[in-house]
Amino acid sequence: MSTMTETGATYGAVEHTPVHYDDLDAMGILHNSRYAVLVERAIAKWWAERGVSFTGGRPTTPDVFNAVREYAVTFHRPVTSVGDIAVHFWLDRLGNSSATYGFRVTSLDGEAVYAEGRRVNVRLDPATMRPAPWTDHARGLGATLIR
């Protein structure tokens, strides 16, 4: 994880994630669908570093069993090269069973904002596939991301 001061962020977290050659489209810019992947990888990495992940095909905690309910992105300028970029993300809201993230995809120094948006995740009960409350452990970790 990079330090939040590298991009000027004073809340949430910042993760570096690579843009690969095959992420670019025929025009040589990052394909619009890849932004969701980059945000997913950054958020998943942050949680995994705190023990919330899948290991050996099994969830390490109940909180890792969640799904994206909503995703919105606004594009500001194209990413035109490969290499690391920064994903700054935070929680705007941590509900009983949902979490609303805000995010910005930026250059490593935070000067260029390529895209920004929001994403809503819902924790699910694996047996019923219905919303289930976050554990106290996830709430404690999530509290550090709240804007």
C-alpha positions in Angstrom: 0.0 0.0 0.0 1.3 3.5 -0.8 1.1 6.2 1.8 -1.9 8.5 1.6 0.3 11.6 1.4 1.7 10.5 -2.0 -1.5 11.4 -3.7 -2.6 14.1 -1.2 -5.3 11.9 0.2 -6.1 12.5 3.9 -8.8 9.8 4.3 -9.4 6.3 3.1 -6.6 4.3 1.5 -4.5 4.4 -1.7 -3.3 1.3 -3.5 -1.0 1.1 -6.5 -2.2 -1.2 -9.2 -0.6 -1.9 -12.6 -2.1 -1.2 -16.0 -1.0 -3.8 -18.5 -0.6 -3.6 -22.2 -3.7 -5.8 -22.8 -5.8 -3.4 -20.6 -5.5 -0.8 -23.4 -8.0 -0.7 -26.3 -7.5 -0.3 -30.0 -7.0 3.4 -29.5 -4.2 2.9 -27.0 -6.2 4.0 -24.0 -7.4 2.1 -20.9 -10.6 0.3 -21.8 -13.6 1.6 -19.9 -14.4 -1.8 -18.4 -10.9 -2.1 -16.9 -11.5 0.7 -14.4 -13.8 -1.5 -12.5 -11.2 -4.3 -12.4 -8.5 -1.9 -11.2 -10.8 -0.6 -8.4 -11.7 -4.2 -7.5 -8.1 -5.2 -7.3 -7.1 -2.3 -5.1 -10.0 -2.8 -2.6 -9.5 -6.6 -2.5 -5.8 -6.1 -1.9 -6.4 -3.7 1.0 -8.9 -6.1 2.7 -6.6 -9.2 2.0 -3.7 -7.4 3.8 -6.0 -7.3 6.8 -7.1 -11.0 6.6 -10.3 -10.6 4.7 -9.9 -12.8 1.6 -10.1 -16.2 0.1 -7.4 -18.8 0.9 -7.4 -22.2 -0.8 -10.8 -21.4 -2.3 -12.4 -20.7 1.1 -13.3 -17.4 2.7 -11.1 -16.4 5.6 -14.0 -14.5 7.2 -17.8 -14.3 6.5 -17.3 -10.7 5.3 -15.5 -11.7 2.2 -18.7 -13.2 0.8 -20.2 -10.0 -0.7 -21.3 -8.8 -4.1 -21.3 -5.5 -6.0 -24.8 -4.1 -6.1 -24.1 -0.8 -7.8 -21.2 0.7 -9.8 -20.9 4.2 -11.3 -17.9 5.8 -12.9 -17.2 9.2 -14.5 -14.2 9.4 -16.8 -12.2 12.6 -16.8 -9.1 11.9 -18.9 -7.7 8.7 -20.6 -4.9 6.5 -19.2 -2.6 6.2 -22.2 0.3 4.1 -20.9 1.1 1.0 -19.0 2.6 1.0 -15.5 1.3 1.6 -12.0 -1.5 4.0 -11.2 -3.1 4.9 -7.9 -6.6 4.0 -6.7 -7.7 6.1 -3.8 -10.8 4.7 -2.1 -12.9 5.3 1.0 -16.2 4.4 2.6 -18.9 7.1 2.4 -21.2 4.8 4.3 -21.1 1.5 6.2 -24.6 0.2 6.7 -25.9 -3.0 8.3 -25.2 -5.1 5.3 -23.9 -2.7 2.7 -20.9 -0.6 2.1 -20.7 2.5 -0.1 -17.3 3.2 -1.5 -16.1 6.3 -3.2 -13.0 6.1 -5.4 -10.6 8.0 -7.6 -8.2 6.5 -10.2 -5.2 8.8 -10.4 -1.6 9.2 -11.4 0.8 8.0 -8.7 1.2 11.6 -7.5 -2.5 12.2 -7.5 -2.2 15.2 -9.9 -4.1 13.6 -12.8 -7.6 12.3 -12.0 -8.5 9.7 -14.7 -11.9 8.7 -13.2 -14.0 8.8 -10.1 -17.1 7.0 -8.9 -18.9 5.0 -6.4 -19.5 1.3 -5.7 -21.9 -0.4 -3.3 -21.1 -3.8 -1.9 -23.6 -6.0 0.0 -22.5 -8.8 2.3 -24.4 -12.0 1.6 -25.3 -15.0 3.6 -23.8 -17.9 1.5 -26.7 -20.2 2.4 -29.6 -17.9 1.5 -27.8 -15.4 -0.8 -29.7 -12.7 1.1 -28.1 -9.6 2.7 -26.4 -10.3 6.0 -24.8 -8.0 8.6 -21.1 -7.2 8.6 -19.2 -8.7 11.5 -17.7 -6.5 14.2 -14.3 -7.3 12.7 -15.2 -5.9 9.3 -16.9 -2.9 10.9 -13.7 -2.1 12.8 -11.6 -2.3 9.7 -14.1 -0.4 7.6 -14.2 2.4 10.2 -10.6 3.3 9.2 -11.8 3.9 5.6 -14.8 6.2 6.5 -14.5 9.7 5.0 
